[in-house]
């Protein structure tokens, strides 16, 4: 009996921007549902271009939104939460 080779299924790969958008959407959902008080999302490819849409989504969910720039490296992190009062 011949050994069968496994069939490789295609892997869905999102581009970097889609992954970053999903990270931000998840962070907003975690805070909005009360699962997390605050989520810091760092290491995004281009946080500045993602910020406007993420801000609108955070405001719609009544969640605080802030950009935080590291003074040494200049890297930008997006801070989601706490729930806006």
Protein Blocks (a to p, Z undefined) as FASTA:
>chain_A
ZZddddddddddddfklmmmmmmmmmmmmmmnomambdcdehiablmlmmmmmmmmmmmn
opacdddddfklopacddeddddZZ
